[in-house]
Amino acid sequence: MRFKSFISAVFLLTVGLTKAQPYVRLQPLGHRTAQPVENTVLKQIAWGISDTLTLPFFEDFSHEIGYPQSDRWTDNLVWINNSFPKKAPNFGVATFDHLDAHGNPYHTLDKRNMVFADSLTSQPINLQFKLIGSQTINYKPTDSIYISFFVQRQGIGDAPELEDSLLLYFKNIRNEWVRVWALPGGFVGDFKEYFAPIAHYDYLTPNFQFRFVNFTKATGNLNHWHLDYIRIEKNRRFGEKTIQDVGVNQVSSGLFMDYSNVPFSHYRYNNSIRGTGPSLIAKNLNSIAVQTRFQLSIFNQYNKQVYLKPFSASTRNLAANGDTTEKYESLLFDSLSTATPKLKYIYSINPQSNDITPDNYNAETNNNTIIQSHTVMPWYAYDDGSAEGGFGLDYAFLGNLKGQFAMDFNVIKSDSLRGLAVYFNQSLTDVSARSFKLRIWKAISPIGRPDNQDQLIYEVSMARPIYSDSINGFSYIFFDSALYLPAGKYYVGWLQQMPYVLNIGYDNNYRYQGKDQSNPHLYSNLLGSWEFAGGDAKGTPMIRMLFGERIEYAFSNKTISKPTLALYPNPCVDYIHLNGSSNEGSKIEIWDISGKLHLHADYSNRIFVGDLMPGHYYLRCIGKNSQITYNHFIKL
């Protein structure tokens, strides 16, 4: 682990930074039983042998994001994604790290322990013979059978350390796994193609298999390798440059401005938040330019087409060995039905030549068409759901101080907040027993000034982070009663009483206004005043504000009960009555929705509010132990 300690508010760990800012670590998936470091022959671990394949073999992972497809692979231990790599050969890669198929470290986190982690194992491939009509022809070492593949270290996550390795094993005729290729960690760069011959009778068997494995430290969501564009065929040459392929590389719906998701009722209320529109990046792997046509179709959840820009509307030359971006106009979908409408985007390209490699290898998927769906959910989110790292407070040498973090959200329509969704990341160190408080502020004190002007409207004590045993990693934390929030800016974050890195998931694909700049939504507080998170914090922590109806969150996995005061009548005219337990000695505050304090007094069961203007108010009860309970009421 290569990092230094600095006095800074947030901690970000990436290769190439000269100072620590927010803590960033990548999070794909993978699990494998540890093997001795000196062992070069691995026992077969069969997770699902279902078929025997024949040459040629091709895999570019351009299918849906998730696990490897079972018709090509026997295990589901790597994570197929399009958010971790940089400039991949086409859409989709397999990412290796030290997390199991549920996103949890499969060992206790220990950076001193080197282990075999993720693996990717092929279905059996018949390399003994091929059939030409009724004739059987045996393969020979002189048939020049090669496996080739592209590898990138780090991508937008964490670079493997020098001691790490990505290994390739072949299964021989004795069912032993023999290492035939290895690549050390420590170097960051673009994707590079590698070749390995399959040129020994030990491997020319009717059930040949190959397996990629990463050997790494037991640090969870760290040390990343990305694998793509695997090909096996006879009559090949080492290092050949024979790819003739144009494919889709990246797509974006561009549905919302700055956010990845906004509740649909809010979007319809104020559609100025609509985004810049869909976009597509195509990659030309040829050494010459290729004329290519572009098309985009969008369908609603009833499979009705709501947008079409056909191939005939956009044609141009794609530069050799490069990327080309196709942008579409900003679209407005305010007439969609249901509270959570679903849109299906079909991005397509039609190269007019030099697009034959996938067909020559009998590719099962078409990297010229990518289908992605977006269901508009009832939450505000900056992140895209993929944690490329982790984020937390860096105390450095400051000592045992409390720390706070906040990120702002601009709520564009008055609504009831149901709770928060938080992605608790796992890497480097175990913080599973650390306590903290989730907080929501109406306002925080001015930057660089004492924080005595903070307007806290809600907090909930958390005994520990909640790690979700699922792929997307979010934990849904619901309040026992909804919190009414008028339209406006709010701040969401946490308070911790001692130094540690809480490690919230970090989406490193997010960029404010699409530019490579610091994220102005992020704030930290370690020395009694708020500061911006810093120039290295360009992505976004993965915290979401949950609105809508409770029934829309049937998939939730955690409800937090918060002690509250019983307040009646509500709405009220002259007096409100409180019925709380053990409140003697407490203080009462009443705030309006603009953040103005109207009352600060000792606790009483009966409070006169007749002088307040009609509207929404928050009542806070601050106990002798600093425990805050609250309620919301309406003054008529």
C-alpha positions, 0 to 999 in steps of 0.5 A, a space after each residue: 500500500 503506497 500512501 502517506 499521511 497528511 493533514 487534510 480533511 478528506 482522504 483519497 488514495 490513488 496512484 499519482 497523487 502527491 497529497 492525500 485528499 478523499 480516500 478512493 478505492 475501487 470495488 468490483 467483485 471476486 472470490 477464491 480460496 487462497 493458495 500457497 504463494 509458491 504454488 504454480 499448479 492449481 487444482 480445478 475448482 468447477 463452478 458449473 461445467 455445462 458444455 464443451 466449446 470448439 475453436 474459435 473462442 471469443 469473449 469481449 464482455 459486451 453483454 449486460 453488466 454483472 457476472 460472466 456468461 455461463 456458456 463461456 465461463 464456469 465461475 461467476 467470481 469477476 465483475 463484468 462492468 464498463 465503469 472501471 476501465 479507461 479506454 477499453 477495446 470495447 464495451 465491457 471488461 472483467 475486473 479482478 480484485 479481492 471481493 467475493 461474489 457478494 462484494 465482501 472481502 473473502 478474507 479478513 482485511 490484512 495488507 500483510 497477507 498475499 492470497 489468490 483472489 478472483 478467478 475467471 475459468 473457461 468452459 472446456 474447449 475441445 483442442 484434441 480435434 476438429 470436424 470438417 464434414 465427416 472428417 476428424 482432424 487432430 490439432 497439432 502443436 504446429 497449428 500455431 494456436 494462440 490465446 490473446 487478450 488485453 489487460 489494463 492495470 488500475 483503470 480509474 481505480 487502484 493500481 496493483 502493487 509491485 508484488 501483485 500479479 495477474 496469472 494465466 493457467 492452462 489445464 493439462 492432460 493430467 487435470 493440473 493447472 499450470 501457470 503459463 503467463 504472468 504480469 506483475 503489478 505496479 505499472 499504470 497505463 492503457 490496455 495492452 494486448 498479450 499473447 500465449 501459445 497453446 503449443 504442447 500436446 499436454 494441452 491439446 485435449 478434448 477438455 482444455 480449460 484456461 483460467 486467469 487469477 489475480 495474486 494480491 494482498 487481502 485488501 478488499 476493494 483494491 489492486 485492480 486488473 481489467 481483462 478484455 477481448 480474449 481470442 483463441 484460434 489456430 494459424 495465428 502469429 505472436 503479436 499479430 495486429 489483425 483486429 478489424 472491429 468497430 464497436 460501442 465503447 461507452 454510452 450515457 443517457 444524459 437524462 438529468 443535469 448533474 444528477 444520475 437520478 431525480 424523483 420523477 415527480 420532481 423532474 416533472 415539477 421543474 424540468 429545467 433539471 433535464 440533462 444534456 442528452 444521450 451520447 455514445 462513444 465508438 472505438 475503431 480498432 482498425 489501423 485505417 478510418 472506417 465510415 460508420 453510421 449511428 442510431 439511437 432508439 428509446 422505448 418506454 416501459 410499454 415498449 412504445 418508441 418515444 425517440 428515434 434517430 435513424 442510421 440515415 441521419 448520422 454517418 461519418 468516418 471514425 479515425 483509426 485506432 481512436 474514439 469518436 463521440 456521437 451526441 444527441 439532443 437534450 430530451 424531455 420525458 415529462 409525459 411518461 406515466 407511473 411514479 417510476 417510469 422505465 426507459 430502454 435505450 438501444 445504441 447502435 452503430 453500423 460500420 460500412 467495412 472492416 468489422 469482421 473480427 467478431 464474426 470470424 471468431 463466431 462472437 455470440 454478442 454484437 458489440 455494435 449494439 448496446 442496450 441499457 435501461 434506466 428506471 427513474 427511482 424516487 431518490 436524488 443521486 449523483 452516483 451511477 451505482 458503481 463504486 470505483 473507490 472509497 471515501 472517508 475523513 483523513 485525520 493524519 496527525 490531528 489526534 483524537 478529534 471529532 470529524 464531520 462530512 457533508 454533501 449538498 443536494 438541491 431538492 427542487 420540490 417540497 417532499 417527504 424524505 423517507 431515509 438515506 441510501 449509503 454504499 459502505 465500501 470495504 477495503 484496506 482496514 476493518 471499520 465494521 465495529 465503528 459507530 457514527 451518526 448520519 446527519 441532515 442539515 438545513 444549512 452549514 456554517 460559512 466556509 472557514 468560520 466557526 461551525 456554530 451556525 450549523 442548522 442540524 434538522 435530523 441525526 440518527 446514531 449508527 452502531 456500525 456501517 451496514 454492509 449489504 450482501 448484494 452486488 450494488 452494495 447500498 444499504 437503505 436506511 429508513 427513518 421511522 417517520 418521514 421528514 418533510 423538506 421544503 424545496 431548497 438546498 440540504 446537506 447530508 453526511 455524518 459525524 464521527 467522534 474519533 479518527 478512522 476512515 469510514 469508507 463510503 463508496 466513491 463513484 470516480 466516474 462522476 464529474 461536476 458539469 462533465 469537467 475534470 474539476 473538483 466537486 463543489 458539493 463536498 465539505 469536511 470539518 475536522 477543526 471546528 470549521 467547514 472547508 471544501 473537500 479539495 481539488 483531488 475530490 472530483 468524483 462523488 461519495 455514494 449517498 442518496 436522499 430517498 423520497 417517494 412512497 414507502 411502498 416503492 422501497 420494498 427491496 430495503 434492508 434496514 430501518 432505523 428507528 429514531 426516538 421522537 417526541 409525541 407532538 399534538 395537535 398537528 396541525 396546531 393553532 395556539 399551543 402544542 403539547 409534548 409527550 416524551 420520556 425523561 426530558 427533564 433538563 432538556 432544551 427546546 428549539 423551534 426553527 422555521 424552514 428557512 433556518 431561522 430560530 424562533 424559540 430556545 427555552 427549557 423543556 415544557 410539556 406545553 408550548 405557546 406557538 400562537 405568535 408564529 406565522 402559518 407554515 412548517 416548523 421543526 421542533 428539536 429537543 436537546 437532551 442532557 446527554 446531547 441526544 437530539 430528538 425532533 418533530 415536524 409540525 404545521 402552524 395554521 
